[in-house]
Amino acid sequence: MAGNVLPPPLPDDRPFTLEWAERHGHSRRVLQGRRFQILFPRVYAAASLERTPSVMVKAALLAAPAHCAASHHSGLLLYGIDVGEDLMPHLATLDPEPIRIRGITTHRLTMMSTRIVDGWRLLSPELSLSTAATKLSLVDVVIAADALYARRLVTPARLEHFLHDHHGAGVRRARRAARLSRTGSESPRETYVRVMLELAGLPPLECNRSFGDELGSIARLDLSWPQWKIAIEYDGRQHGLSLAQRERDVRRRERMERLGWVFIVITAAQLATPREIVLRVCDVLAERRGWPTIPRFDDEWSSLFE
């Protein structure tokens, strides 16, 4: 009877190695059928599994020696932070002569701190951010830092301490991004809008702070200058809100406006004209502060947002 027992089914939600399949009773010949695909040498997946960036990073870790760790934006991705446009998996190793695998970029580091997350070896959040800064734009590194805070993977003080003592590639950009980062940001677009305004020379904004009256809290504002009662909200959900949610938003804004607040709503479509956004905000800021607000559109700002 034992000889007739079928092997357990191969996973259809994650990549696996040839060795793993063979240990569970599946032959290489089975893996060469139409039901499976090869991702890297000796690494397979179900044919139905989409080759997402996350899947490919995990497959790369299976293909590489066990001491390698997901690094750069690939490390951030396995922490749940998706930034940048580079789709190739990036791994790090201390090996002075790392094994090269087609389709995987392997970096030799002089120091590594790693974590095991859901069974996968990653560089620490701080080191993932610092290495990612060699490939990502300044804005994307700030987005990643804000997301690390939001996920409680690192604190601003801990990140600052690490970057002060670290001297690897990317650290200068990572240090600047850390100075621009904020706790409290809840979405990449919120961070993007905030950095767009602050790099244009506007005052630092507060993130997702709650405001109200003597009866209690009324609204939690995406971005705000409380001293001038200016609220800036990124609305990328126009088509995803229920009628009840829209009504609640309208009433919330009306109550805040009665308290003297002014709202600037920025939509996804408006991000195509970033200067117009900055100039709109400057007009309101000048009106509230009582003196002109002159934005700074230098070469760096233009390269990041235009």
SVG drawing of the C-alpha trace seen along z (x, -y; Angstrom):
<svg xmlns="http://www.w3.org/2000/svg" viewBox="-24 -90 61 92">
<polyline fill="none" stroke="black" stroke-width="0.4" points="0.0,0.0 2.8,-2.4 4.2,-2.2 0.9,-3.5 0.8,-6.6 0.9,-9.7 3.4,-12.5 2.0,-15.7 1.0,-18.3 3.7,-20.9 2.9,-24.5 1.1,-26.7 1.6,-29.9 5.4,-30.2 8.6,-29.0 10.4,-25.9 13.7,-24.1 14.2,-20.9 15.8,-19.4 12.7,-20.3 10.4,-18.7 12.5,-15.5 12.5,-15.2 8.7,-15.3 8.6,-12.5 8.4,-14.5 10.8,-13.9 12.6,-16.4 10.6,-14.9 7.3,-16.0 8.6,-19.5 9.4,-19.7 5.7,-19.4 3.3,-22.1 2.1,-22.5 5.3,-24.1 7.7,-26.9 11.5,-27.3 12.4,-30.7 16.1,-30.2 18.4,-27.2 16.9,-24.4 14.1,-26.8 10.5,-26.1 7.0,-27.3 3.5,-26.4 2.8,-27.6 -0.2,-29.6 2.0,-31.6 2.5,-35.1 6.1,-36.3 5.6,-39.3 8.7,-41.1 8.1,-39.5 8.0,-36.0 11.1,-36.6 13.0,-37.8 12.0,-34.7 13.0,-32.5 16.4,-34.3 17.0,-33.6 16.3,-29.9 18.7,-29.9 21.5,-31.6 23.7,-30.3 22.0,-30.2 24.1,-33.0 22.8,-35.6 20.1,-38.0 17.6,-40.1 19.0,-43.7 18.3,-47.1 14.7,-47.5 14.3,-43.7 14.8,-43.7 12.3,-46.5 9.9,-44.6 9.9,-41.6 9.2,-43.9 6.1,-45.0 7.5,-48.2 7.3,-48.5 9.4,-51.4 11.3,-52.0 11.0,-50.5 13.9,-48.0 12.3,-44.6 15.5,-42.5 16.1,-40.8 19.0,-42.2 20.9,-40.1 23.8,-40.8 26.7,-38.6 29.9,-38.8 31.6,-36.4 34.5,-38.1 33.8,-36.1 30.0,-35.7 28.3,-33.2 26.8,-35.0 23.3,-33.8 21.7,-35.2 18.8,-37.4 20.0,-38.2 22.2,-41.1 24.5,-40.1 26.3,-42.8 29.3,-42.1 29.1,-44.0 31.8,-44.5 29.2,-44.2 25.8,-42.6 23.0,-42.6 20.2,-40.3 16.7,-39.2 14.6,-36.2 11.1,-37.3 8.5,-34.6 11.4,-32.3 13.3,-34.6 16.7,-36.1 16.7,-39.9 19.1,-42.7 18.0,-44.6 15.5,-47.4 18.2,-50.1 20.7,-48.4 18.0,-47.6 17.1,-51.3 20.8,-52.4 21.6,-49.9 18.4,-50.8 19.5,-54.5 22.2,-53.6 19.4,-52.8 16.4,-54.8 15.6,-58.5 15.7,-60.7 11.8,-60.8 11.5,-57.0 14.0,-56.6 11.9,-59.1 8.8,-57.1 10.5,-53.9 11.7,-55.5 8.2,-56.7 6.8,-53.2 9.4,-51.7 8.2,-53.9 4.6,-53.2 5.2,-49.4 7.2,-49.9 10.2,-48.2 12.5,-51.0 12.3,-54.3 13.6,-57.6 16.2,-57.6 17.4,-54.1 17.6,-54.9 19.6,-58.1 22.0,-56.2 22.6,-53.5 23.2,-56.0 25.5,-58.1 27.8,-55.1 27.4,-53.5 29.6,-54.5 28.6,-52.2 27.4,-53.1 24.2,-55.1 24.5,-56.4 24.6,-60.1 21.3,-59.9 19.9,-57.8 20.9,-60.4 19.3,-63.1 16.1,-61.0 16.0,-60.3 16.1,-64.1 13.1,-64.5 11.2,-61.5 8.3,-61.8 6.4,-59.5 2.7,-59.4 2.6,-59.2 0.1,-56.6 0.6,-56.3 3.4,-56.8 1.4,-59.5 1.1,-61.5 4.8,-61.4 5.3,-62.3 3.2,-65.4 4.8,-66.4 8.3,-66.1 7.3,-67.9 6.2,-70.9 9.0,-70.9 11.8,-70.6 10.2,-73.6 11.0,-75.6 7.7,-75.5 7.5,-75.0 7.6,-71.5 4.2,-69.8 2.6,-67.7 1.3,-64.2 -2.0,-62.7 -2.6,-64.8 -6.1,-64.9 -8.0,-68.2 -11.3,-69.1 -13.2,-71.3 -14.4,-71.2 -16.7,-68.3 -13.9,-66.1 -12.0,-65.1 -13.4,-66.0 -10.8,-65.1 -7.4,-63.5 -5.7,-65.5 -3.3,-64.0 -0.9,-67.0 -1.4,-70.3 0.1,-73.6 -1.9,-74.0 -0.6,-77.4 -2.2,-78.7 -5.1,-76.2 -4.3,-74.9 -5.1,-71.3 -3.7,-69.5 -5.3,-66.2 -4.3,-63.7 -7.5,-62.2 -6.6,-59.2 -9.8,-57.4 -12.4,-59.4 -13.9,-56.4 -13.6,-54.0 -15.6,-55.7 -19.2,-54.8 -21.8,-57.5 -21.9,-57.3 -18.1,-57.8 -18.3,-60.8 -21.0,-62.4 -18.9,-61.9 -16.0,-63.6 -18.1,-66.5 -19.5,-67.0 -16.1,-66.6 -14.6,-69.3 -17.6,-71.6 -17.1,-71.3 -13.4,-72.1 -14.1,-75.0 -16.4,-76.5 -13.4,-76.4 -11.4,-78.5 -9.6,-75.8 -9.0,-75.9 -8.6,-72.6 -6.4,-72.1 -7.4,-68.8 -4.8,-67.2 -5.9,-64.4 -3.9,-61.8 -4.5,-63.5 -3.1,-66.8 0.3,-65.1 1.0,-65.5 1.4,-69.2 3.5,-69.5 4.3,-73.2 0.7,-74.1 0.2,-72.2 3.0,-74.1 1.8,-77.4 -1.8,-76.7 -0.5,-75.9 1.8,-78.9 -1.2,-81.2 -3.1,-79.8 -0.1,-79.9 0.6,-83.6 -3.0,-84.5 -2.9,-82.9 0.6,-84.0 0.2,-87.5 3.4,-87.6 4.4,-86.1 5.6,-82.6 8.1,-82.1 8.7,-78.5 12.1,-77.2 12.1,-75.1 15.8,-74.2 17.3,-71.5 16.9,-68.8 13.3,-69.6 12.7,-69.5 14.5,-66.2 12.5,-64.6 9.0,-65.8 8.9,-66.9"/>
</svg>
